């Protein structure tokens, strides 16, 4: 737990320093009582956990003196903190919630021309999917949620096909929070649009739809100032955002502010997944607002996980657990209802196969000296097919022809880690997998600096010059140009080649992703590592997100106590979005 302790110590030191700073002139002109530091530090600590505010009494707020302003005086006075209805905020997050609530209400109340869907009675058969189509046909704000395989993209394809028929020259934008999520959205949408039932409705324009990141959609540059906003709205009639659970308070506010009055906004997502990395859980909040009941549909019938399918069973098992359970008894029940412990083994992936779950327990309280090599070897098993296809690429007369296959096979498998540091964290796991891959390919190639054929890399920030976004993943190949051989990285989500020399030093190897970074992606087989060092970070949402990245196989390598925590701890972020929206709509407080 050394890494976590260090991080906690660093965080505590920063919070304490900031608390002292804010209590001095020019921010405050009163003699601050020491007890004000406690409440300030609580607010800052909560923000680091993703909360926009904390619950506080009037007496607690009063300890801040002139550092806090009540909502009733917000027009007359400015202060770093805002107090409203027993919630204490930093001004920035109160303002963001206010603005977001106003945009939600604007879109809810926006009257738009209804679309007649009576001509398409057989397009959908599921009652909830039909409800979603009917909802989008008549209103501007639309929230469509559902677990994996409930047909969110399938339903969306039919919705936009109908809108495309009803509205000549319709302009449609598709976006997702990350490049990988946008790529997956594109693939899933095109598959759905190829359905025979839609052939009379699908035009070439629809087939050309190209989902992009929300950052690209809004034109967010290096200054983080969007090109499109309330005064210059997006030039679209329909705006679709996938993986909306990843929307934080700031990004959601920018997005909704940029939606023009005449447009339909469709938010797709799974509220049981992880909330955004930054402050806020917008999708989960909007799902709870009673006044938005007519603006949301939850798809419940899973087609990806058939009745009895193990991954689907495990997802339901996670959602059903309570925090009060005995750990040992819970693991026994897990073994009975989902999968018992054993050993992680190689799995041959087939086009048609039943889904599988493997579970291997890590020894508890492993020392630094404990040999973890056998576990690294087991996690490497999923990359054996990738090694074989790289060998084919390296020995081929026309290696370029093998690039699509290399990309496809790489996306079959991914290791997901809960934490970055430690012997079973992202950094060390990437290093161990890299060493094993290079050893297996040593006869065909060698590493040059940081680069080698088959190195997967992920951007860690938005680079607007290169046109790459945080989370974009590419694979390194060697290409000949003008008689010269050089390393270049292919980014499938953008269909773009970038010379390795132009990429930033901070780019990360991506055999292993954090579970947070995997959101929006799907792989045939995922290996999930839950180390004891991650215990304080684990939650039901984290485990649910990790296992639902897998289409067919989950290999779970877990500390028993860490698994218990992942099955029982639910993350609840504190926010006032629900109250803000209901207040603006004049909705009764008796909800």
Phi, psi and omega in degrees: 000013185298318181299314181296318181299318179297315179299315179299318180296316179298317180296314180299320180295317180296314180300316180297317180298314181295321179299317179294319182298314186290339181274006180254168174296147007271002183289320181231142180242012178250162176283105186285132173285146181301330183292347176291333181296326181299313183290323176298315181293328175297316179297313181295319177297320179296320179300319178297335178271000179098000178280145177271346183201177173231159171283135182208151176273166176299321180297319178295317179298323182295336179295342180277350177053239184277007175275351182235146176231139175279156182301326181296338181249012188297333180282339185260340190220146176242137179209159180294334182240150178234136178245127181211123173047052178065021174239133180247127185237157152289142184308319183304315185282330172297315181297320178297316178297318178301311182297316179299314180300320179296320179291320177300313180295319178303313182290323178297319184273354183292126176272129177229163182291122181289149178254131179282117181253009184296338181282358185233056185291337186253009184291325178227148180244332180289132186298324181286324177293321175298318178299321179296316178299315180298320180297309182295329182297336189236358182216164187276321183260122184222128179239117180242114182243166178166155178286181180299135176079010180274001173091031180297312180289322176303313179294317180302317181303319180287325178297310184288332176295318178292314179300321180297325177286323187278335186238098179302141178062027180299141178249119185242133174244138177238134182212161176212161184294333181232162178298320180295318178296323178295319178297315180295322177300317180299312181298314182294321181293316180296321176299317181291323180290341179279359180300135181304324181300337186260356190301328178282347184254339186271124178260171177298325179300318179295321180294337181271358181303132184232098178302142179230176177286155177299324179300317179291321179302315183278349183071039179285121180255199185296335179276356183061026173257121185288144173291325180251134184203193185301321182276341175226079187291166178297141184272055183226157177263332178226129178236119182248129178238118178269163180053048184292345176296342181274357181287121173272175186298317183292311182294320178299320180296316178297318181297306183295327178296330184271356179282121181291160184301327186275353192268158171261132174252129178239116176258123178249141177176180179233106185290350177278349178281177179303143172284177181301156176294319179274186187297135174113153171220071193299312182298314179298321179296312183294333177291338184266352185281112182303324182294347181256017183304323181281353185256009181219149176225134178253117177278130189242341184271112181276128176255343178286315179257104180293162179307125181090351179294136192294317183295319175299319177298318180293320178301317179293322180299315179302313184294335186274347188279150178250157185288341188274001188285151172290131186299311182298317179295322180297316180295326175296316178296320178300317179296321180289319189264337183240285181203141175274165181282151178197226179233141175287127181233167178294140179237127177275118183278128179240154179302316177244109180207150174288147180289155184226149172232131173246140178228124173232129179275138172280149173298141181283145175056052177292137177281168177299328184280349183300133181283111181263004183307317180301327180285323175298319180298319181293321178292334179287339185305323182292343180263008181297319179294325177296318177299317181296318182288330174293322176299319178296318178298315185290335182254001183283149175290326177236080186300330181305327182293340182269351184303310180303323181290321177300314180299315182297313183293322178301321181284359177286333189220142173207144174266132181243125181248149180280332184228164181272324190250169182098170184297334178241026175267173185306312186298310181292319179298317177300317179298316182293319179293318178302313180302318182289323178293314180298321178297318181291333183254012188301331180286335184261337185197172176222163179278138176236106188065232177273353194253147174198156179296129179097356178290118174273138182227155180229134175291142181250000176203170178278123177246102188285335176292318179278345183073030181245144182249157174307125180099347177296134182243134177227170179235137182278132174230169174250124184235149178262128176225124180053041178079357179254139178261132180213157176282132174226149182250129179261124177257102185299326183294336181249353187051051190226136174259136177228127176303137182302328181293340180271348183279149183291152177299334184283357181297142188251143170295144192229037168295330181238137175241153167289155180300323177302315183288340181282346183302134183093354179252160173223141177225153178296320184225127173240139170254126184247125182250119178243095183275152178298334179294342183267003191309317184288350181257352189278149180202168177301319181297322181294311181293317179301314179299317183297311186285332180278001169285342184268134176271331186226322187226134170239125172250117187251117176248109194218142164289134184304316180294324178295321178295318177301314179299318180294338181267347190236337186268118178258133179273125176238111179273138180275128176205168178245015184301315180304309182295320182297315181294313181298320179297315181295330180271359181068026182284141181303143176284354181278056179247000000 
